[in-house]
Amino acid sequence: MTSITRKERKEHTRELLLQSAIEEFSSRGIAATKTVDIARAAGVAHGTVFVHFPTRDDLLNEVIDQFGQEIGVEFRTLSQQGGGVREVLAAQLKIVEKFEPFYAQIVIEGPLLPRNARNNIFLIQTGIALYLEEALARDVERKRVRPAAIHLLVNSWIGTINYYLTNRDKFSPGRSVIGEHGSELLDHFMGGIELPQKES
């Protein structure tokens, strides 16, 4: 039987706290969730939270960073593979769906979040815009899509996704709105910029 080192146990507790934070922020709402709620959900003493995260905002920022890192990894891979607009947006949808309950709370509570959290979300959206701009340039060169102003493209896409997330209970009560409507939204969005392709 292998023994767990102190470092491994500490890392396990940290991951447990992050997972519990995502679940509590998702179900209770970000503003309503206290560190004691997260500690209780993780099955640890309240003080343990502060051993790993000095403040509640640090914990929230770490959860947001996880979301951003997953998007970054996916987008860097697509960029290296020469992915186009459709591939970039499909990758974003996949990660948003994975984090959907939490991301929906970010959208709903956005203006009420601490400044650092809002800044982190803005940085993630800026990163999405940069990768989307690269993908758009590749697709325009391949004559797959028509040229478009990147700020309008990004804001239209994010606005559409956020509208569906904010109204999840109307579009997909009790289910994933991205899982249920993501492909349809992507097809509709791409229909506005894609060029007809010649049959080979």
N, C-alpha and C positions, 0 to 999 in steps of 0.2 A: 504494500500500500504506500503510495507516494504522499509525502507530506507537503502541504501548501506553505510556501514561504510568506513572510510578513508582507513583502512587496506585492505578491500575487493576491493576497487577501485584501490589501488596501486597494488595489486596482479593481478587484471584483466589487468591493463596496462602492467605489466611485461609479462604476458602470451601473450598478443596481440603483444608485441615487439618480443618475441621469435618466434611466428608464422609468423610474417611478415619477420623476418630475414631468416627463413627457405625458405620462398617463394622467397625472393629477391636473396639469395645466390644460390638457385636452378635455377632461370631464368636468372640472370645476370652473374653468376659466382661469386665465393667467393672473388677473388682478385679485381674484378671490382666493387663490391658492397660497397658503402659508408654508413656511419651511417645516413646521410641525406636521402638516398634512403629508408632506413628502417623506419625512422621517418615518411616520407611522406606516405609510404605504410600503416603504422599503424594509420595515421591520427592524429599524435601528434606533438608537437613542437620538434625541433631537440635536444634541451637541455634535454628533458625528457628521451632520450636514456641514457644519462650519469648519471641521477638520479638512474637508475636501474643497469646500467653496466658501470663502470668507463672508460673502453676502448672498442674499437671495438673487440679486441682480447678476452676480457672477454665475450662478447656476443657470439662470434663464439664458444668459449670453452663450454659455457652453452648449445648451440644447440647440439654440439657433445656429451656432457654429457647426454642429454636427450636420444639420440640414444643408448648410452652405457647402460643407466639405464634400458631401455626397454628390451634390450638383456639380461641383468643380471637377471631381474625379471623372464623372460621366462625360462632361463637356470636353475635358482635355482629351479623352480617348476619342470622342467623335471628331474633334478638330484634327487629330493626327490621322484619322481615317478619311478625312475629307468630307465629313457629313454635311448635308444641306439643311435648309431651314426646317423641313418636316422632321428630320431625324433629331435635331436639337430640341424642338418643341415636344416631340414624343418622349424624349429622355426626361425633360423637365416634368411632364405629366406623370411619368412613372414614379419619380421621386416625391412629387407633391402627393400622389396617392398613398405612398408609403407613410408619409407624415401627415396625412389629410386632417385628422381631428385637431392636431396641434397647429398646423398651418392655418386652418380655418379660424382658430382663436387669434392667431397673429393678425389676420386680415380684419377680423371683427373688432379687436381691441387696439389695433395699431396706434391710433393717436394717443391712447392712454398709457402706452408702454414707456418705460424709462428711456431717456435719450440714447444711451449706449445700445440698447436693444433696437431702437428705431434706426440708428446708424448702421448696425450690423445688417439689418434687413435691407436697407438701401444699398449697402455694398454688395450683397448677394444679387439684388436686382440689376446693379450696374454690371456685375460679372456676366449675368445672363445676357444683358444687352450687348456686351462686347463679343461674346461667342455667337450671338445671333447675327451681329453685323458681319462677322467673318463668314458665317454660313450663307448669308444673303449675297455677299460678294461672289462666293463660289457658285451659287445657283444662278446669279445673273450672268456670269461668264459662261456657264453651261447652257444658258438660254432656257432654264427651267422656270424662272420666275421673272416678273417685271421689276425694275428698280422701285424702291420705296424708301421713304424717309424713315430711318431706323427708330427715331424717338416715337413716331406715330405707330410704327409696327409693334414695338415693345409695349407701349402703353395700351394699345388696343388689345393685345394678347393678354397681358396681365390683368387688365380691367375685366375682360371676359371671364377669365378663370376665377378672379376674386368675387365677381358677381355670383357665380354658381356656388362657390364655397360659402359665401355669406348666406345664401338661401338654400343650403343643403336640405333643410327640413321640408322645403316645398318641392324641390326637384327630385330628391331621392331620400325620402324619409327612412331613417334607420339603415341606410346603405351608403356606399361610397359614391358620391356624385361624380368624381373623376372616373372611377371604374365604370360607371353607367353611361356617362355622357362625354368622356374625354375624347374618344375617337371621333364622335360626331362633331364636337367643337373644333378639333384639329382639321377635319375635312372641310368644314365650313370656312374656317379662317384661311386655309391654304387656297381654297377656291377663289379668294379675292386677289391673290397675287400670282398663282401658277399660270404659266403659259401653256396653251395646247401643245401636246407633243406629237411630232410626226410619227406615223407608224413605220417601223423598220421592216 
